[in-house]
Each structure stands twice: as structure tokens, then as C-alpha cells.
Amino acid sequence: MSLHARKIDGVPEETARVARAAFPKGSLAMRIRDELGELFSDADFAGLYPSRGKPAWSPGRLALVSVMQFAEGLSDRQAADAVRGRLDWKYLLGLELADPGFDHSVLTEFRDRLIAGDAGIELLDRVLEAAAQRGLLKAGGRARTDSTIVLSAARQINGLVRLGETLRAALNSVAAREPEWLAGWVPPEWFDRYAIRFEDTRLPKGKVKQAELIERIGADGLMLLEAVHRPDAPVSLRLLDRVRTLRQMWIQQYLVVDGQVRRRDLKDRPPGAERLVTPYDTDARGSVKRGIFWDGYKVHLTETCEPESPNLITHVATTDSTVQDVRLVAPIHAHLAERDLLPERHLVDAGYATAREVVTARRDHKVDLVGPILASTSWQAKDGGGFSQADFAVDWDNRRVTCPNGRITDQWREDRSQQGAAVVRVRFPLATCRPCEVRAQCTRTDAKADRGRHLTLRPRSEQEVIQQARSREDTRDWKEQYAHRAGVEGTISQGVRSFGLRRCRYHGLAKARLQHQLTATAMNFHRLNAWWTEVPRARTRTSHLAALRPAE
């Protein structure tokens, strides 16, 4: 396919006349066209197509179709039918009434091109740019961010089934590529063992028998890997995705001891960020959050929250499920800075707000990152009578620390943490701590030990931020300011309930990322439409019991 860029010259007169007669009050698709004009042009996607080949269907229109597909929750086939048969979609796309549209498979190819060119985020950016040009979006003000879990499109399976399904998937892939070669050596009992899905078979109940089956699957998988890597085996087999997944899974899960295949102990397996959880989506990872276990990803949504303008999603990021929220703060700010959409105040929860990120946001982008700083987890902080780090007075200029009992130390050393972050390590001499009458409130180290109290401090800027933030969090002004963050929960609820945000449509992180970029753009379509039609924003529901609470 090649691109022959052509400009869309407005809406054909007959299409406009019939569409307005059919929709006298307008529709979502028609208002997007009337208010935002031609959002995408073919030239925007020139880099995604070769210069030669059969002319492609207009990518500018395909971009609109892709967003509207998520705005209305349609499949590829339903979206293609809408292009052929719906008047408001023809109006949005600027098509003649008799235009036959395209085959639904074109949408799959277009998404692949967007992924290859990392162009999905440009659709969201273009809508935001159009909104900004019409005064509906500007830099400054408030923004808020939160994340939610995303389930992989692959079914969730346990350890035994995971291993069996990995081998079964590899065998099916080899059978499809080289059926005669596989039939020439495969053991007869494998047809019964791996013919159907493992969860549909009668698996053994006892742990001993399950362990025996796991080791048998491991030995069978190793036999297949050895077979496909023999010199006489077709080279194409070892390059199959399912075979490569089998090899990776077996390295993570098994080892050979005295010629016998044994499953690795849990502590000997890779960490969650690297461990495969299913052979059908090798980018998905297993994670847990507040007691909820899931296999898949996380999506982070950032939106504006000003009363004088629509709340628009300005950034969306998708990661595997093991990535910590705090790692997204800097990329979000960098993205918004490039598009001149940085807020003055960024409201986040405790997963994003650390002293380092607060300092970095102020220094690099002049953004006030507002969120609760996690309280100290030391036993001294949890024990009401203990002396936590906050009880020590730090003289940064003279590099001295005074303990709550008035003892002073100047044993100060700049160092690096295990993660490579700059820290300051302070040590009180043993001669100072051993005779202290309140030693039990300060350290649990035995009095006969050869060390006194040790402190690990962050850099001065971060340490001061922690102290200021924890004192400010108890004020009424801070609580009123931070209360606006709760609205992002409604955005996540809307995405999950109305736009299928919780479940991936496709396999793989790249496709999940594109799905969420299209979903965020579709949600902005609906929010702009609600703003234009003056639909009031929904209020937080109050239960009948909560409504009876006496006023304070």
C-alpha cells in the first residue's frame, strides 16, 4: 500500500443536506466535524506509508474512524459498516453518500502502521491542539493523574496450566509450520497429553502428582527444544515465536540436575518484572495491588480539572503491571512540557508523590506536585514513644545532627543508596549512645553492641520537602486543595464502564498502548460533546445514610 495524499474539501453538499435532515439536533460525530473541523490530514501520516504500491484508503479518515470506533465500542467490522451506512459518520469523514468505504481488515493494517511509527499519541495530541486553538484548553491551572489495572487479553492461568499451555502452543505452532517433520518423531502419548487445552483436562489433585506432571511437561518441552535445534531440523522452527517463548519459559522455570529436569524453587525464578505469566501475551506481567492479583498492564491517565473548561485527558501512558507509579511523573511532565500543557499544580496520590519527584518537578518544570508523602515506616515512627528521624535536628550548614536528648554528632558522610540515589549517612558515636538514659526509645541495638544510632538522610532539598509536606498535610487548606484529585477516579470509572479500559482488546504492550491512546482520544470526544451540549457534570453520589450526617 502507498499513500497518495489528498486534501478533504469539506463535507459534500448532498451528504450535509441529508445528514442534517436525519439529525436535526446533531450528533457526536457531526459536532466533532463542525466544531473541530478536519482533525487529521493524509499528510500527517505520510511517514507511515511507502512511496510505491496500491493507493491506500485515506489515513486521515482512518484515524477518525479508529477514534470513533472506540468512542462507540465497535468492532472493526462494525466500524467499517458504519462508514458505509451511517449518515453522521459520512458527514464526519466528508464522504459522498454513495462512497462504499473499505474492508474491515484495513483497520488492522492501519493500527499496525500506527504502532510501527509510534504515531498513536499524535491522534490525542492533535485533538488537544484543536481544543486549545478554540480556547478549551490551556497551560497552567490544575491537573490530576491516577492509574488503574488493565487485564491482558490472554486468559489468566495458574502455574501448572501455564507450563502445559506453553508447550501445547509451541507444538501447535510447529505442527502448522512443519507437520510432516513433527509427525516423524513426536511420541504417541503427546497427542493425548497436549491435544486440548490444559484447563479442559482432568488434572491431578494431589501436590505430589502435580509435581510429577510438571516435571514430565518440563522433560517433554526440553525434548522439543532439542529437536528443533538439531542440525537436520528446519531452521524456521527455532525462529517461531511460540518456540522462542517455550525456550524463555523453560529457562525461567526449569533446570537440569543430574540429567533430570527439575522445576526451580520460587526464590530461584526471575523477579516479577521479567517473569512470563502466559505464552499468549509475553509482554504481560503479574502484579498485586491492595490484595488484587492480575496479569497484564497498568494505564496512567492525566487530565485537566478546571471549572471553566472541559476536563480533557492530556496524557496517557501504558506500562507493564510491575512498573511503579512514581516512575511516570518525569515522563508525564516532559510530555506536557513539549506540548505547552504543563499545569501549575499537579494532584497525585501517594504512589506518585515522593520528595525527589516534588523537588524535580519544581526545579525542571515549575510544577507544584501535590500528594501525600508516605509516612516513615520505621518502628520509632509507629511507636508513639520512639524517636524517629523527624525528631532529630539537622544543621545542614555545619553538617551536624542533634538528637532529641541534646547529644550532637558531626560524623557525616555523603554516600549512595543501593538504588544509586544520593544520601547522607550520619552516625552517633557509641560512647554517646551507650550511656543514654532514653536509648530504648531511639534504637533497639543492644547496649553491648559496637555501634550507636545511625541515620540515612536524603539531600537537603528533599529532606526539607518531606518535613514541609508532612506538616502541611494536616492543614485545612491542603485538604481542600487535594480534594480535587478525587475526580480522576470518576475518569477511570468512565473509562472502565463505558470504553472497555479494564480489558485489553489485543495482545502485547504496544497494542495495549495504542488501544489506550485511542480510548483517551475517544473519551475527549465525548467530553467535548458534553461541553458543547451543556450537559452538567455528574456529582459524586451520596448514600441515604451519608446524607443524614450532622453538619460539623
N, C-alpha and C positions, 0 to 999 in steps of 0.2 A: 504494500500500500504506500502511496505517496501523497503529499499534501499539495493541493493547488489552492492556495489561499484566495478567498473571495470575500468581499465585504457584503454584509447583510444590509440591504437597503430598506430598513423599516419593515413594518407589517403590511403585507399585501392588502389592498383596499377591500377586496371581497372577503378575505379572511377576517379583517377587522369588523366589517359590517355584520357578518353572520355571528361572530363571537359576541359582539355587544348586544345583539338581539337575543342570543341564547342566555347570556349572563348580564342582565341589565344592571345588577349591583356589583359586577366584577367578581373576580376570584383571586386566589393566591397567585396563580401563575400570571394572570393578566396584570395584577398590581405590581408584581416584580418588574414586568416589562415597562409599564407606564412610569413607575417611579424611578427605577434604576437604569432604564434604557438597555442598550446592548452591553451586557456584562462582559462577555468573552468574545474575542475575535479569533479567527483561524490563525492569524499571525502570532498570537500568544503561544501557540503550540507547534510552531514551525520546527523547533529543535527536536521534536519527538518523532518526526517522520523523515524517511529518505527522500531524495530528490527524484527518484525514478520509481515507476511501478503504477499499478492501477490507482486511479484517483480515490482518495478516502472520503467517506462521508464527513461533513463539516465538523471538525473537532470543537469549534466554538459552541456549536449546538449540542454536541455530545456531552460537553461539560455541563451545560444546563440540564440536559436530560438526566445525567448522573446525579446531580444535586436533587432534582425533583423526584427522582426515584427513591431517595432516602427521605425526602420530605413527606412522601405519601406511603412509604413502606412497601414498595412494589418490587417484584422480581424483575429480572432482565426481560423476560418475555412480556410481562405486563407493562413495563415501561415502553417497550417497542410498540405494543398495541396502542398505548396512549398517544404516542406520536402520530400513529396512523389515524386514530379515530376520535380524538378529543379536540374540540374546538379551542379550548383555553390553552392547551399545550401548543397547538399550531400558532396561536396568537403570540405566545411567549417566544417561540422559536422563529417566528417570521416566515412560516411556510405557507405555500399555496394550499387551498382546500384539497386539491387532488394529489398532493405530494404523497408517495407511497411509503415514505420513511425508510427503514433499514431492517435487516435481520437482527434478532436479539443478540446473536453472538458477537456483533460489533462492539457491544458494551464491554464484554470481557476483554477483547483486544485493546480497547481504549484504556481500561483500568491498568492493564499490563504496561502500556506506554507511560501512563502517569507514574506508576511505581518505578519503572526504569529511569525516568527522568527526574524523579523526586519532585514532581510538579503538583502533587495533591494539595499541598499547603497554599499554593498560589491561587487556588479557587477561593479559599477562605479569605485570603488577603485581598483579592480583587473585590469581593463583596464589601469588605470593611472599607476599602478605599472609596468605593462608590457611596457608601453611607457617610463617610467623612466629608466628601465633596458636597453632600446635601445637608451638612450641619447636624447629622445624627450621631456623630462620634468624634471625639477629640481627645488629645492627650491631657494628662492631669486627672484630678478627681480621684475616685476610689476604684479599685479592682479587687477581686477576690478569687481564690484558687482552692480547689479541692480535688481529690482523686477518688476513684471507685474501682472495684474489681471488675474484670472482664473475663468471662469464661471462654475457653478455647472452643473452636468449632468441633474439635475431636471429642469423643466421649471420654469421661473420666474413668480410669480403670486402676485396679489395685496392683500390687507388686507381681503376684503370680500371673495374672491375666496379662499384664504389661509385657512380661518376658515372652509368654506364649504368642501374643499378638505380634510382637516384633519379628519373631521367627516366621510366623504364618504370613505376614505381609511380605517378607523377603522372599519366601518360597513362591508366593503368587506372582511377584514381580519377575522372578527368574523363569517361572513357567510361562508367563506371557511372552518373554523375550526369546527364550531358547527351550521350547517344550521337549524337543527330541533329546537334547543333551541332558536335561533334568530326569527325564523318564529312564535314561540309560543307567543311572546309578542310585536313584533315590530308594531308600529302604521301604518295603511294602507297608510296614506299620505306620509310616509317616502319613499315609493317606487317611487313616482313621484318626491319628493324633492331631493333625493340623488342617483337616479339610474344612472345618466350620469354625465360627468364632468361639474363642475360648470361654466367654461368659455363657455361651449356649450349651456347653458340655457339662457333664456331671463331674465336677472337680472333687478331689478327696477332701474329707473333713478334718482329719487329724493333722497336727503340725508335722509329725514325722513323715507321713505320706506326702504332704505338700512339699516338704523339703526334698524328698526323693524325686518328685516330679520336677521341681525347679532345677535340680542337678541334671536330670535327664534332658530337659529342654536346653540347658547350657551345653551339654555334650553334643546334642544334635545341632545346635547353632554353630558350634566350633567346627563340626564336620562339614557343614555347608560352606563356611568361610574358607576352610582349607581347600574344598573342592573348587570353588570359583577362582581361587588364586593359583591353581595348578597351571603349569605351562601349556597343557593341552586344552584348558578351558577357554571359551570365548572371552576375549578381553573386555567386551562390552558389559559383561555381567558384573565385574567388580566396580564398574562405574555407576551402576544403578543406585538411585537414591535410597531405596529400601535396603539394599545390601550394605551401603555405607552406614546407614542408621543402625543396622544389626551389628556391625563391627564396633561402632561407638558405644552402643548399649552394652555389648558384651565386655568391652574394656572397663566400663564403669561398674558392672555388676558381678563379673566373674574373675577368677584367677585359676591357674592350673598348679596343683600341688601334687608332686609325685605322680604325674601323669593323669591325675583325676581332676575334673572340673568341679570347682567349689565356688559357692556364692560368697562374695566379700561380706565381711562384717559391716554393720551400718556405719561405724566410725571410719571404715576404710573406703567408703564410697565418696564420690566428689561432693562438694557443697551444693546447696540448692540452686545457686546461680548457674551451675554447669550441668546439673543432673537432668537427663531426659525423663519425661514423665509419660510420654506416649510416642509410638512410632509414626503416628499420623500427623503430628504437628511438632516438629523438632525445635521450634522456637519457644514453645510454651514451657512454663516452669511452674512448679508447685510452690505455694506460699500459704501463710496463715495470717489472719488479721482479726483480732478480738474474737478468737475461737472459731472463725470461719475459715475452712480449708478450701482452696480452689486451685485448679490447674489453668493457667492462661496468662493474662496480662493485667496491666493497670492503665487507666486513662486519666489524664490530668486536664481539667478544664479551667480556663481563666476567663472571667467575664467582667464587664463594667457594671457598676451598681450606683448610678446617679438617677435621682428622681425626675430630672428634666429631659431625659433621653431614654431610648430603649436600652435594655440590658443586652448587650451583644457579646458573644463569645469571641475573644480576641486572640486566643491561643489554645491549641490542643496538642497534647503530647501523649504518645503511647509507648510504654516500656514493658519489659517482661515483669512478672509479678514480684520478683525479688528486689527490684531497684527501690531504694529508699526515697521517700518524697523529697527530702532535703536536697538531693542531687539535681532536682529540676528547677530550683529557684534561679540559679545563674543562667541556664539556657532560656528560661521564660523571659527574664529581664533583657537578655541580649536580643532575643527575637523582637520584643516590643520596642526596644530602642531603635533597631533598624527600620522599623515602620512608623516611628514617631508616635507611638501609642503608650508610652510609659505612664503609669499612674503616679500621683503624688503619694498615695497611701495604698499599700498592698496588704489585704487582710488574708491571713492564712491560719491554719491550725498548728498544733504543736509539732506535727511531723515535718513542717517546712521551716519553722522558726528556730534557728539556733543563733547564738551570739555571733558566730562567724558570718552567717548569711546576713544578719542585720547590719553589721559593720560594712560588709562588702556592698550591699545594696545602697547604703548611704554614700559610700565613697565613690563607687563607679557610676551610679545612675541617679543619685539624689532621690532615692525612693525610700519612704518610711515603711519598712517591713514590720507589720503589726501582727503579733501572735504570741500566745503564752509560751514562755521559756520553761522547758521542763525543769521541775524541781530536782534538787540534789537527791540521789538515791543512796547516799552513804548512811550508815546506821546512826551516825551522830545527828543527821538531819531528821531522821524518822523518830529518834528518841527525843522526847521533849526536853530532857535534861542534858543532852550531849552538846559538845562544841563542834559545830560544823565549820566548813571553810568560810562561810559568811561571817562567822564570829571573830575572825582574825583581821586585824587592821594591817593593810598593806601600804607601805611607804614606797611608792614606785620610784620617786626621785632618788632616794638614798638606798634603795634596794634592801629594805629591811621589813620584817614582819613582826608584829606584836601579837602575842596570844591573849586569850581572854583573861588570863591570870596576870598579865602585865609583863611576861618574860619576852625578851627581844632576841631575834636571831638575824644575822647577816649572811648566813650560809645560803647563798642564792646562786643558782646555776641555770643558764639558758640551755634548752635541750630540744629534742624532737620526740613526739609520741610514736607509738607503734604504727600509726597511720601516716606519719611524716609531718604532722602539724607542729608548729612552733609552740613550746610550752616553757614555763619557768618552774623549776623544781626547788623547793625550799625545805630545809631540814633543821629541826631544832636539835641541839646537842643533847646527848644522853645525860650529861651532867645537869642540864637544865630540866629535863622531863622526869628523871628518876625520882627526885625528892618532892615533886609537885603533889600537893595535897588533893588536887582535883584531877589527877591523872586518869582515873577511871572514866571520867566524862569526856576525855579527849582521845584516848587511844586504848585499844584492847591488847596491845602488845605487852607481854609480861614485863614486870618491873626489872627482872633479871636479864632481859634481852639487851643486845648491844646497839639499840637504836631508839631515837626519840620520835616525836611526831613528824611526819612528812606531809607536805602539801604539794599538789601539782596545780599550778595556776595557768590560765590562758594568757595570751598577750594582754597588755593593759587595756587597749580599746575594747576587747571582747569582755574582759572581766568587768569593766565599768558598765557595759551594756547589760550584763546579767544582773548586776545589782540594781540598776535603774529600772529594768523591766520588771523584776520581781516586786519591787516596791510600788511601781505604777499599776500593776495588775489588780491591786486591791482598791483602786480609786473608782468612783462612780463614773467619771468622765471616760476612763479607759473602757469600762464595761459597756457604756452606751455606744462608744465608737466601734468596739469589737462586735457588738450585736449584729451589725450589718453583714458580717461574714456568713451568718446562718442562711442567708438567701441562696447561697450556692448549693445547698442541699436540695432546694427546690429544682434547680437546674439539672442536677444529677437525676433526681426523680423523674423529671420530664424526659430526659434522655433515655432512661431505662424503660419507662412505661409507654412512651409514645414513639420512640425512634430505635428501639432494639439495641441500646447501648451496652447492655449487660452481656450479650452473647455475640461472638464473632460470626460473621457470615462465611468467612473464608479461613483457610489455614495459613499460618505464617505471620510473623510480626509485621512484615512490610505491607501485607494486605490488610491486616488489622489496623495499622496506622492510617492507611488510605480510607478505610471504612469510617474511622472516627473523624478524619478531616472532612469527609463528605457529610457525615452526620452533623458536625458542628455547623457547617455551612447551611444545611437544611434547617437546623434549629434557628439560625439567624434569619432565614427567610420567614419563618413563622412569627418570629418576634417583631420583625419589621412590619409584617402584615397586621399584627395585633396593634402596633403603634399607629399605623395609618388608619385603621378602622376604629380606633379609640376604645379598644377592649381593655377594661380595667385589669390591673394586675391582681392575681389571686392573693388573698390574705392567708396567713397561717391559721389553720383550723384550731379552734378551741373546743375542748370537750365540754359537755354539760356540767361535769363536776368542777373542772378548772374555772368555768365561768362564775362559780359561786365563791371563789376565793375572796376573802375580805381584802379591801384595799389597805396597803401599808401606810 
